[in-house]
């Protein structure tokens, strides 16, 4: 899951070296924290949050195969 979010984020931003993804795994859920450069926040979120929503949809579909819940947080 972490590698999926990291791959997508690095593909979108201008500063791929700054991208950091942290995965916190619990019994039934996974929290993924995505950190990007302040200048790249808009590229990861997208207009009206469409790109962020797409990232969350992809991770939820992947997590559903494993029977888990996933939460993607985009942080500065």
C-alpha positions in Angstrom: 0.0 0.0 0.0 2.8 2.4 0.9 4.6 1.8 -2.3 1.4 2.4 -4.3 0.8 5.8 -2.7 4.5 6.7 -3.0 4.6 5.8 -6.7 1.5 7.9 -7.5 2.7 10.9 -5.5 6.2 10.9 -7.0 4.6 10.8 -10.4 2.5 13.9 -9.7 4.9 16.3 -8.0 7.8 18.5 -9.1 10.0 17.5 -6.1 9.8 13.7 -5.9 12.7 13.6 -3.5 10.7 15.4 -0.8 7.8 12.9 -0.9 7.5 10.9 2.4 5.0 8.1 3.0 4.5 6.6 6.4 2.3 3.6 7.0 0.8 2.8 10.4 -0.8 -0.6 10.5 -3.3 -1.7 13.0 -5.4 -4.9 13.3 -8.1 -4.0 10.9 -6.9 -0.6 9.5 -4.0 1.1 7.9 -3.2 4.8 8.1 -1.1 6.2 5.4 0.5 9.7 5.9 1.6 11.4 2.7 4.0 14.4 3.1 5.0 16.5 0.1 6.6 19.9 -0.4 4.3 22.9 0.2 4.5 23.9 -3.5 3.3 20.4 -4.5 0.2 20.3 -2.3 -2.1 21.5 -5.0 -0.8 18.9 -7.4 -1.5 16.0 -5.0 -4.9 17.4 -4.0 -6.1 18.5 -7.4 -9.0 20.7 -8.4 -11.8 20.2 -5.9 -9.8 17.3 -4.4 -10.3 15.0 -7.3 -6.7 13.6 -7.3 -6.7 13.1 -3.6 -10.1 11.3 -3.9 -8.7 9.1 -6.6 -5.7 8.1 -4.5 -8.0 7.2 -1.6 -10.2 5.2 -3.9 -7.3 3.2 -5.3 -6.0 2.5 -1.8 -9.4 1.5 -0.5 -9.8 -1.0 -3.3 -6.4 -2.5 -2.6 -7.1 -2.7 1.1 -10.5 -4.3 0.5 -8.7 -7.3 -1.0 -6.9 -7.7 2.3 -10.0 -7.1 4.3 -8.7 -3.9 5.9 -9.7 -0.3 6.1 -7.4 2.4 4.9 -7.2 6.1 5.6 -4.9 8.4 3.5 -3.9 11.7 5.1 -2.1 14.3 3.1 0.1 16.4 5.4 2.6 19.3 4.9 
